[in-house]
Amino acid sequence: MRKVWVQFSGCLPIKFLLPFFILVSLAACNFPLGSPAPFFDPTSFAQTAEFQLTQIAANVATMVGANLTQPAVTPTPIVITLTPSPILSFTAAPPESSCDRAGAGAILDVTYPDDSRLLPGQPFTKIWRLVNRGSCPWNRDYQVVWFSGDRLGTSSSQPLPGKVDPGESVDIAVDMLAPQQPGLYTSYWMLRNPEGKLFGIGPGGNAPFWVRIQVVAVYTPTPTSTPTMTPTPMILASGRFELQPGLGVDLDSGEVTDDEGVDLRLIQSEEGSFWFEVDENAGLMIFGEVAPSLNDCRSAIFSSTRISVESLSEGLNLCYRTNEGLPGSMRMVSVSQAPLVMRFDFVTWLIP
């Protein structure tokens, strides 16, 4: 067998030699067995091999280029839809209402609104319209009772007229009698359950309701007399003072202090309401919007030991008696809240 030498110019990559050897093997397989090999022309063989290798290289390059050139990939947009979680809403349960609680009706004062004018000794019937704001029904075991202020009622307590279910209203009528002396009178009342517990109206259900009347003097003409000089009353103390809860005032001097023995003290009850507490030897009475004179306050009937702050308003005048027995008057100038501060102008007369 002849040896064939093939000379390549340049360097071929190994991946191009494999087709060459395959081509040589195929050519060798075409020789018939047992017959002499035909004349081998190296030049012709080299040209043929070069042509075929060139074609193979072109095909390989085309295949490689086709594999390297990737089609443009258009990214598919990813759409993320967010489904919001349901929002849980919580509704606070309404606070439980207390068993015994009252509220003012659409018309609280059915008869005799505040500052109604009456004659001395005139009988009248005060009617309040209240609503059962609690959770327990009322019956005749419940009573309306006098709480503080002037004792205008002919009786200090009386039962309710009948059953009142929660949410229903009732008209409560109390027979009363106007005092004999002219002036402004206030009587405070509350409800009492069968266990003896007092309750009333207001946000806390602990405020009393009241009747306030003005007793006017009966005019009687007097014969004309020669006018005489009225001496100017002597003033012991006068000025302005401020009261806060827990403080009191000595109306003989106008001194504000928390010491004992004051004529008037501003207090706060356990239920949260505010009151003026009067010394047992002193007295206090609501007079009205007109400033009282010395004679008005000297002849006033002081039956109140406590007066609710809710019954006072700016510009209202009051008569008082100090624990030394001296008359005087005070006028509410202003009031401010949180903290509560009440301001009064006062004058205490010195009587001979």
Secondary structure, 3 states (H helix, E strand, C coil): CCCCCCCCCCCCCHHHHHHHHHHHHHHHHCCCCCCCCCCCCHHHHHHHHHHHHHHHHHHHHHHHHHHHCCCCCCCCCCCCCCCCCCCCCCCCCCCCCCCCCEEEEEEEECCCCCCEEECCCCEEEEEEEEEECCCCCECCCCEEEEEEECCCECCCEEECCCCECCCCEEEEEEEEECCCCCEEEEEEEEEECCCCCEECECCCCCECEEEEEEECCCCCCCCCCCCCCCCCCEEEEEEEEEECCCCEEECCCCEEECCCCCCEEEEECCCCCEEEEECCCCEEEEEECCCCCHHHHHCCCCCECEEEHHHCCCCCEEEEECCCCCEEEEEEEEEECCCCEEEEEEEEEECC
